[in-house]
């Protein structure tokens, strides 16, 4: 039975059936899935067998492959927030490299640096990854296969270089920095650099028979920051929830400030210019789901293993700290990549978050009451309001799900606000008052806002002049 769940829950039965269907149809020796949300007990399900003498359970580790990159990306942003680097620094400013030192941290994180996919040499033939000294020494033999910023081009080598950068800046190995700065603070105790004895075996399942052949375990050496980690579905569901809603799992911001996760989730490129089905931020894959819903996380693939780890943001019914993880012991069952998205959508459909009742709050400050209501700018009707202690604005015709612009006052400039989020983020809002102190005009991003519709040459339709 699912831990903490009520027996016979229709929503849990639906999730359970999704997992069992993928395990059977995709012929996966072992599947472990978990769903984390702030308003319900943890849900998990395992189907199959480990391929070892150890039983399959929620504590069974699987290789998570490139999901590792999300951890390396957070380590890099921690360095930025601590003032150790700037995202637009060339990586050679911090590392002594024989080549490619001009590539910036931001471009490497977003896979837009143009660097070749793997380190020099055929490591997938030999399964011998370089150590750090070799990786650095052979960088001059690695190509920049595309011009910088030309397009998305996935690179394990780029993330390996960033892992080396973290180690240099922190004065400790990438693995030790990971444990001290992410895994321990977030309680991800089942996430490790090397597998435990009870870890599942990875398999290649034959396309034309039921044979499942074990894949050799591999140590990725200096490329570890791109793909080394082992974990459980329950740990990874928690990690996905952190990526989507960090304030819920890390309220003090000890691991990373929520605003920094916002920055990481902003799309910097699309992965396919003909089908905008996924984007890439700073180390994170972004998968839009429609109706202003975004799944954020990463997929992973290593010999014998596939993983999908995603958190859900936005949309009616989405709970706080909502994340799903699916780990499987097959290297070819692509259906595993779809399953976390299906679990998140099904959980919202069959067990949506409770609707919080509205409650009256304090009034708007007296000096801002005159700024509330309808204003016209660029010929469009906007509504300015006061909610949850902030001044807000939205176009009157905006759909209900579109977030408003939110303003914060500038302490040293009365009647001047900075747009903190939403439309025109970063721009100034200035209020103009008459001799009696009433707000008679506003300027937002330099555009004039008036109580009545006016042309740009100030023809007032109400007054007919």
C-alpha positions as CSV (number, residue, x, y, z in Angstrom):
1,X,0.0,0.0,0.0
2,X,1.2,3.6,-0.7
3,X,2.8,5.0,2.5
4,X,0.5,7.4,4.3
5,X,-2.4,7.1,1.8
6,X,-5.9,6.1,2.5
7,X,-6.8,2.5,1.4
8,X,-8.8,2.5,-1.8
9,X,-8.1,6.2,-2.7
10,X,-9.3,6.6,-6.3
11,X,-6.5,9.1,-7.1
12,X,-3.9,6.7,-5.8
13,X,-5.4,3.8,-7.7
14,X,-5.1,5.9,-10.9
15,X,-1.5,6.7,-10.2
16,X,-0.7,3.1,-9.4
17,X,-2.3,2.0,-12.7
18,X,-0.2,4.4,-14.7
19,X,3.0,3.1,-13.2
20,X,2.0,-0.6,-13.7
21,X,1.0,0.1,-17.3
22,X,4.3,1.6,-18.2
23,X,6.3,-1.1,-16.4
24,X,4.4,-3.8,-18.3
25,X,4.1,-2.2,-21.7
26,X,7.7,-0.8,-21.8
27,X,9.0,-4.1,-20.3
28,X,11.0,-2.4,-17.5
29,X,12.6,-4.8,-15.0
30,X,12.1,-2.4,-12.1
31,X,10.2,0.9,-11.8
32,X,10.2,3.2,-8.8
33,X,7.9,6.2,-8.8
34,X,7.1,8.9,-6.2
35,X,4.9,12.0,-5.9
36,X,5.6,14.7,-3.4
37,X,3.2,17.5,-2.5
38,X,2.9,19.8,0.5
39,X,-0.8,19.0,1.3
40,X,-0.7,15.1,1.2
41,X,1.5,12.3,2.5
42,X,4.2,11.1,0.2
43,X,3.0,8.7,-2.5
44,X,5.3,6.0,-3.9
45,X,5.0,2.8,-5.9
46,X,7.5,0.2,-7.0
47,X,6.9,-2.5,-9.6
48,X,9.3,-5.3,-10.7
49,X,12.5,-6.7,-9.2
50,X,16.0,-5.2,-8.7
51,X,17.9,-8.0,-10.5
52,X,19.8,-8.6,-7.3
53,X,19.2,-10.5,-4.0
54,X,17.8,-7.3,-2.5
55,X,14.0,-6.7,-2.7
56,X,12.7,-3.7,-4.6
57,X,11.3,-1.0,-2.4
58,X,11.1,2.8,-2.0
59,X,14.7,2.8,-0.7
60,X,16.2,1.1,-3.8
61,X,18.7,3.3,-5.6
62,X,18.8,3.8,-9.4
63,X,21.2,5.7,-11.6
64,X,19.7,9.1,-12.3
65,X,22.1,10.1,-15.0
66,X,21.7,13.7,-16.3
67,X,19.4,14.7,-13.4
68,X,22.8,15.1,-11.8
69,X,23.1,18.3,-13.9
70,X,20.4,20.0,-11.9
71,X,22.5,19.6,-8.7
72,X,25.6,21.0,-10.4
73,X,23.6,23.9,-11.7
74,X,22.4,24.8,-8.2
75,X,26.0,24.6,-6.9
76,X,27.1,27.1,-9.6
77,X,24.3,29.5,-8.7
78,X,25.2,29.2,-5.1
79,X,28.7,30.3,-6.1
80,X,27.2,33.3,-7.9
81,X,25.0,34.3,-5.0
82,X,28.1,34.1,-2.7
83,X,29.9,36.5,-5.0
84,X,32.5,34.0,-6.2
85,X,31.6,34.4,-9.9
86,X,29.3,36.2,-12.4
87,X,27.2,34.2,-14.8
88,X,28.7,36.2,-17.7
89,X,32.3,35.5,-16.6
90,X,34.3,33.6,-19.1
91,X,35.1,30.3,-17.4
92,X,38.8,30.9,-18.0
93,X,38.7,33.7,-15.5
94,X,38.5,31.1,-12.8
95,X,40.1,28.1,-14.3
96,X,43.5,27.6,-16.1
97,X,42.3,25.9,-19.3
98,X,44.2,25.2,-22.5
99,X,41.1,26.0,-24.7
100,X,37.5,27.3,-24.5
101,X,38.2,29.5,-21.6
102,X,36.3,32.3,-23.3
103,X,33.0,30.4,-23.0
104,X,30.8,31.9,-20.3
105,X,29.2,30.2,-17.3
106,X,25.7,31.2,-18.5
107,X,26.3,29.6,-21.9
108,X,27.6,26.4,-20.4
109,X,24.7,26.1,-18.0
110,X,22.1,26.7,-20.8
111,X,23.9,24.4,-23.4
112,X,24.3,27.3,-25.8
113,X,28.1,27.5,-25.7
114,X,28.5,25.3,-28.8
115,X,30.9,22.9,-27.0
116,X,31.0,19.4,-28.3
117,X,28.8,16.9,-26.4
118,X,31.4,14.6,-24.8
119,X,35.1,14.9,-23.7
120,X,37.7,14.0,-26.2
121,X,37.8,10.3,-27.1
122,X,35.2,7.6,-27.5
123,X,34.3,7.2,-23.8
124,X,31.0,5.4,-24.6
125,X,33.1,2.7,-26.4
126,X,35.7,2.3,-23.7
127,X,33.5,3.3,-20.7
128,X,36.7,4.9,-19.3
129,X,36.0,8.5,-18.3
130,X,38.9,10.9,-17.8
131,X,40.0,12.2,-14.5
132,X,40.1,15.9,-13.9
133,X,43.7,16.4,-15.0
134,X,43.1,14.5,-18.3
135,X,39.8,16.3,-18.9
136,X,41.4,19.7,-18.6
137,X,44.6,18.7,-20.5
138,X,42.5,17.4,-23.5
139,X,40.2,20.4,-23.7
140,X,42.2,21.7,-26.7
141,X,41.3,18.5,-28.5
142,X,37.6,19.1,-28.0
143,X,35.7,21.1,-30.6
144,X,33.4,24.1,-30.4
145,X,31.0,22.5,-32.9
146,X,28.7,25.6,-33.2
147,X,29.2,29.3,-32.8
148,X,28.4,30.5,-29.2
149,X,24.7,31.4,-28.7
150,X,23.8,30.0,-32.1
151,X,21.4,27.3,-30.8
152,X,20.9,24.7,-28.1
153,X,23.5,21.9,-28.2
154,X,23.6,19.5,-25.2
155,X,27.0,19.1,-23.7
156,X,28.1,16.7,-20.9
157,X,31.6,18.2,-21.3
158,X,30.3,21.7,-20.5
159,X,28.7,20.6,-17.2
160,X,31.9,18.6,-16.3
161,X,33.9,21.9,-16.7
162,X,31.3,23.6,-14.4
163,X,31.7,20.9,-11.8
164,X,35.5,21.5,-11.9
165,X,34.8,25.2,-11.5
166,X,32.7,24.6,-8.4
167,X,35.5,22.5,-6.9
168,X,38.1,25.2,-7.6
169,X,36.0,28.0,-6.1
170,X,34.9,26.1,-3.0
171,X,38.3,24.5,-2.3
172,X,36.6,21.1,-2.0
173,X,35.6,18.3,-4.4
174,X,32.4,18.6,-6.4
175,X,31.1,15.5,-4.5
176,X,31.9,17.0,-1.1
177,X,30.4,20.4,-2.0
178,X,27.3,18.6,-3.2
179,X,26.8,16.7,0.1
180,X,27.6,19.7,2.3
181,X,25.6,22.3,0.4
182,X,22.6,20.5,-1.0
183,X,22.1,16.9,0.0
184,X,22.5,17.3,3.8
185,X,20.5,20.5,4.1
186,X,17.5,19.1,2.1
187,X,17.6,15.7,3.8
188,X,18.3,13.8,0.6
189,X,20.0,11.0,2.5
190,X,19.5,8.4,-0.2
191,X,21.3,10.3,-3.0
192,X,24.9,9.3,-3.3
193,X,27.9,9.5,-5.7
194,X,28.4,5.8,-5.7
195,X,25.7,3.1,-5.5
196,X,24.9,1.2,-2.3
197,X,25.0,-2.6,-2.3
198,X,21.2,-2.7,-2.5
199,X,21.0,-0.6,-5.7
200,X,19.1,-2.0,-8.7
201,X,20.9,-3.5,-11.7
202,X,20.5,-1.7,-15.0
203,X,19.5,-3.7,-18.1
204,X,19.2,-3.5,-21.8
205,X,16.0,-5.3,-22.7
206,X,16.2,-7.1,-26.0
207,X,13.9,-5.7,-28.7
208,X,12.8,-9.1,-30.0
209,X,12.7,-11.3,-26.9
210,X,12.2,-11.1,-23.2
211,X,15.9,-11.3,-22.4
212,X,17.1,-8.5,-20.1
213,X,20.9,-8.2,-20.2
214,X,22.7,-6.4,-17.4
215,X,24.7,-3.3,-18.3
216,X,28.1,-2.8,-16.8
217,X,28.3,-0.2,-14.0
218,X,30.3,2.8,-14.9
219,X,32.1,5.5,-13.0
220,X,32.0,8.8,-14.8
221,X,35.2,10.3,-13.3
222,X,35.6,13.9,-14.0
223,X,32.4,13.9,-16.0
224,X,30.5,13.0,-12.8
225,X,29.0,16.5,-12.4
226,X,27.0,15.7,-15.5
227,X,25.7,12.2,-14.8
228,X,27.2,10.4,-11.8
229,X,24.5,10.3,-9.1
230,X,22.4,7.4,-7.7
231,X,19.1,8.0,-5.9
232,X,15.6,6.9,-5.0
233,X,12.3,8.0,-6.4
234,X,11.3,9.5,-3.0
235,X,14.5,11.6,-2.7
236,X,14.1,12.8,-6.3
237,X,10.4,13.7,-5.9
238,X,11.5,15.9,-3.0
239,X,14.2,17.4,-5.2
240,X,11.7,18.1,-7.9
241,X,9.4,19.8,-5.4
242,X,12.4,22.0,-4.4
243,X,13.1,23.0,-7.9
244,X,9.4,24.0,-8.4
245,X,8.7,25.5,-4.9
246,X,11.9,26.1,-3.0
247,X,10.3,28.3,-0.3
248,X,8.2,25.3,0.9
249,X,11.2,23.0,1.4
250,X,13.9,25.5,2.2
251,X,12.1,28.4,3.9
252,X,15.2,30.1,5.1
253,X,16.9,30.0,1.7
254,X,19.8,28.1,3.1
255,X,20.3,26.1,-0.1
256,X,19.2,28.7,-2.6
257,X,17.1,31.8,-2.6
258,X,13.7,31.4,-4.3
259,X,14.5,34.3,-6.5
260,X,17.5,32.4,-7.8
261,X,15.4,29.4,-8.7
262,X,13.1,31.8,-10.5
263,X,16.1,32.9,-12.5
264,X,17.1,29.3,-13.2
265,X,13.6,28.5,-14.5
266,X,13.5,31.4,-17.0
267,X,13.8,29.9,-20.5
268,X,17.0,30.9,-22.3
269,X,16.6,28.7,-25.4
270,X,14.2,26.2,-27.0
271,X,15.5,22.7,-27.6
272,X,13.8,22.4,-31.0
273,X,13.2,25.5,-33.2
274,X,10.4,23.8,-35.2
275,X,8.4,22.5,-32.1
276,X,8.5,24.6,-29.0
277,X,7.7,21.7,-26.8
278,X,10.6,22.2,-24.3
279,X,13.0,24.9,-23.3
280,X,16.2,25.2,-21.3
281,X,17.0,27.6,-18.5
282,X,20.1,27.6,-16.3
283,X,20.6,23.8,-16.0
284,X,16.9,23.0,-16.0
285,X,14.6,21.6,-18.7
286,X,11.2,23.4,-18.9
287,X,8.2,21.6,-20.4
288,X,5.1,23.7,-20.8
289,X,1.8,21.8,-20.2
290,X,-0.7,24.4,-21.3
291,X,-2.9,26.7,-19.3
292,X,0.1,28.5,-17.8
293,X,1.5,25.2,-16.3
294,X,5.2,24.4,-16.4
295,X,7.0,21.3,-15.5
296,X,10.6,21.9,-14.5
297,X,13.4,19.4,-13.9
298,X,15.5,17.0,-16.0
299,X,15.6,13.6,-17.6
300,X,18.5,11.2,-17.2
301,X,19.9,8.3,-19.1
302,X,22.9,6.0,-18.3
303,X,23.6,2.4,-19.4
304,X,20.7,0.3,-18.1
305,X,18.8,3.2,-16.5
306,X,16.4,6.0,-17.3
307,X,15.0,8.7,-15.0
308,X,12.5,11.6,-15.1
309,X,12.4,14.2,-12.3
310,X,10.0,17.2,-12.6
311,X,8.2,19.7,-10.4
312,X,4.9,21.3,-11.3
313,X,4.3,25.1,-11.2
314,X,1.1,27.0,-11.9
315,X,-2.4,26.0,-12.9
316,X,-5.7,25.4,-11.1
317,X,-5.4,22.5,-8.6
318,X,-1.6,22.4,-8.4
319,X,-0.5,21.9,-4.8
320,X,2.5,23.5,-3.2
321,X,5.8,21.7,-3.4
322,X,4.6,19.3,-6.1
323,X,7.2,17.0,-7.7
324,X,7.3,13.6,-9.3
325,X,10.1,11.2,-10.0
326,X,10.2,8.0,-12.1
327,X,13.3,5.8,-12.1
328,X,13.6,2.7,-14.2
329,X,16.2,-0.1,-14.7
330,X,16.0,-0.2,-18.5
331,X,18.1,1.9,-20.9
332,X,15.5,1.8,-23.7
333,X,12.0,2.3,-22.2
334,X,11.4,5.9,-23.4
335,X,7.9,5.7,-21.9
336,X,9.5,6.3,-18.5
337,X,10.3,9.9,-19.6
338,X,6.6,10.7,-20.1
339,X,5.5,9.1,-16.8
340,X,6.4,11.9,-14.3
341,X,4.4,14.3,-16.4
342,X,1.4,11.9,-16.5
343,X,1.6,11.4,-12.7
344,X,1.6,15.1,-12.0
345,X,-1.3,15.8,-14.4
346,X,-3.3,12.9,-13.0
347,X,-2.7,13.9,-9.4
348,X,-4.1,17.4,-10.2
349,X,-7.0,16.0,-12.1
350,X,-8.1,13.3,-9.6
351,X,-6.9,15.0,-6.3
352,X,-6.6,18.7,-6.8
353,X,-5.3,21.0,-4.1
354,X,-8.0,22.4,-1.8
355,X,-9.3,25.9,-2.7
356,X,-8.3,28.3,0.0
357,X,-11.1,30.6,1.2
358,X,-10.8,34.3,0.7
359,X,-10.5,36.4,3.9
360,X,-10.7,40.1,4.3
361,X,-7.4,41.9,4.8
362,X,-6.2,45.4,5.8
363,X,-7.0,48.4,3.7
364,X,-4.7,49.9,1.1
365,X,-2.4,52.7,2.5
366,X,-4.3,56.0,2.5
367,X,-1.8,57.7,0.1
368,X,-2.3,54.9,-2.5
369,X,-6.1,54.6,-2.5
370,X,-6.4,57.3,-5.1
371,X,-4.2,55.2,-7.4
372,X,-6.5,52.2,-7.4
373,X,-9.0,51.4,-10.1
374,X,-9.1,51.7,-13.9
375,X,-6.3,53.6,-15.8
376,X,-5.7,53.8,-19.5
377,X,-2.3,53.4,-21.2
378,X,-1.5,52.9,-24.9
379,X,-5.2,52.8,-25.5
380,X,-5.8,49.8,-23.2
381,X,-7.7,49.6,-20.0
382,X,-5.7,48.5,-16.9
383,X,-6.8,47.9,-13.3
384,X,-4.5,48.9,-10.4
385,X,-5.3,47.2,-7.0
386,X,-4.0,46.5,-3.6
387,X,-3.8,42.8,-2.5
388,X,-1.6,40.9,0.0
389,X,0.2,44.1,1.0
390,X,1.4,45.1,-2.6
391,X,0.3,47.4,-5.3
392,X,-0.6,45.5,-8.5
393,X,-1.7,46.0,-12.0
394,X,-3.1,43.9,-14.8
395,X,-4.7,44.6,-18.2
396,X,-8.5,44.5,-17.7
397,X,-8.8,41.9,-20.5
398,X,-6.1,39.6,-19.2
399,X,-7.2,36.0,-18.5
400,X,-7.6,35.1,-14.9
401,X,-4.5,32.9,-14.8
402,X,-2.1,35.6,-16.0
403,X,0.0,36.9,-13.1
404,X,-0.3,40.6,-12.4
405,X,2.5,43.1,-12.3
406,X,3.6,43.6,-8.7
407,X,5.3,46.8,-7.6
408,X,7.7,47.6,-4.7
409,X,8.2,51.1,-3.5
410,X,11.6,52.8,-3.8
411,X,12.4,53.9,-0.2
412,X,14.3,57.0,-1.2
413,X,11.9,58.2,-3.9
414,X,8.3,58.9,-2.8
415,X,5.6,57.9,-5.4
416,X,8.2,55.8,-7.4
417,X,7.9,52.0,-7.6
418,X,9.9,49.3,-9.2
419,X,8.1,46.5,-11.1
420,X,9.2,43.4,-9.2
421,X,7.4,40.8,-11.4
422,X,5.0,40.4,-14.2
423,X,4.5,42.8,-17.1
424,X,7.3,45.3,-17.5
425,X,9.4,43.6,-14.8
426,X,12.3,45.9,-13.7
427,X,10.7,49.1,-15.1
428,X,9.7,52.1,-12.9
429,X,6.1,53.3,-12.1
430,X,5.9,57.0,-11.2
431,X,2.8,58.7,-9.7
432,X,2.0,62.3,-10.4
433,X,-0.2,64.2,-7.9
434,X,-2.0,67.5,-8.1
435,X,-1.8,70.3,-5.6
436,X,-4.4,68.5,-3.4
437,X,-2.3,65.3,-3.4
438,X,-4.6,63.3,-5.7
439,X,-3.0,61.0,-8.2
440,X,-3.8,62.4,-11.6
441,X,-1.3,60.7,-13.9
442,X,1.1,57.7,-13.8
443,X,4.0,56.8,-16.0
444,X,4.9,53.1,-16.3
445,X,7.9,52.1,-18.3
446,X,7.7,55.8,-19.4
447,X,4.2,55.3,-20.9
448,X,1.6,57.8,-19.8
449,X,-1.4,56.4,-17.9
450,X,-4.6,58.5,-17.4
451,X,-8.0,58.0,-15.9
452,X,-9.7,58.3,-19.3
453,X,-8.7,57.0,-22.7
454,X,-6.4,59.4,-24.5
455,X,-4.4,59.3,-27.7
456,X,-0.6,59.8,-27.6
457,X,-1.0,63.5,-28.4
458,X,-3.4,63.7,-25.4
459,X,-6.7,63.9,-27.1
460,X,-9.2,63.1,-24.4
461,X,-12.2,61.2,-25.8
462,X,-14.3,62.0,-22.7
463,X,-13.7,65.7,-23.0
464,X,-13.7,65.7,-26.9
465,X,-10.5,67.6,-27.0
